[in-house]
Amino acid sequence: MTTDVTKAKILVCDDSMMVRKKMRKLLTEYGFTEIYEAENGEKAVEKFVELNPDMIFMDIVMPGLTGIEALKIIKTNSPEAAVIMATSVGTEGNLSEAIKLGASDFLQKPIDGEQLFKLLDNYFKKEA
C-alpha cells in the first residue's frame, strides 16, 4: 500500500449515490486523485480485482452482495487489502463479523470529514 495520497487508489462502495458523492468530495479534499466508485458488492469485487486499490470504503448493508459478503471475497483473495467498513445505527452487530473477517477499520455513518480525515491520517501520514 502506498502512503502517498496522490498515488493511492481509493474505492468507495455504497448503494447510495449521495454517500459516494460526499465521500468523493471529502477524499478529494484530503488530496486523493484516483477515486473509484461501486454501487454494490458485486461491482466492488469486480473493481477490486481490476484496480487493486490501496483502500476500500465498504458499506455494510447493500442489496445483492452485502458489504460483509464482498469483504469476505476480497480478504480471501487479498488478505492484506485495507477495507474500511461503513456502519449506520442498527448495523453494529455486523461490525463484529466484519472485524473477524479482517476489516481494517470502520466509520460510523453519517460520515463526517473530521472522522474520515483522522482515520486516513492513521494510514497515510504515519511518517511525520
Stockholm file with secondary structure:
# STOCKHOLM 1.0

chainA/1-128         MTTDVTKAKILVCDDSMMVRKKMRKLLTEYGFTEIYEAENGEKAVEKFVELNPDMIFMDIVMPGLTGIEALKIIKTNSPEAAVIMATSVGTEGNLSEAIKLGASDFLQKPIDGEQLFKLLDNYFKKEA
#=GR chainA/1-128 SS CCCCTTTCEEEEECSCHHHHHHHHHHHHHHTCCEEEEESSHHHHHHHHHHHCCSEEEEESCCSSSCHHHHHHHHHHHCTTCCEEEEECTTCHHHHHHHHHTTCCEEEESSCCHHHHHHHHHHHHCCCC
#=GC SS_cons         CCCCTTTCEEEEECSCHHHHHHHHHHHHHHTCCEEEEESSHHHHHHHHHHHCCSEEEEESCCSSSCHHHHHHHHHHHCTTCCEEEEECTTCHHHHHHHHHTTCCEEEESSCCHHHHHHHHHHHHCCCC
//
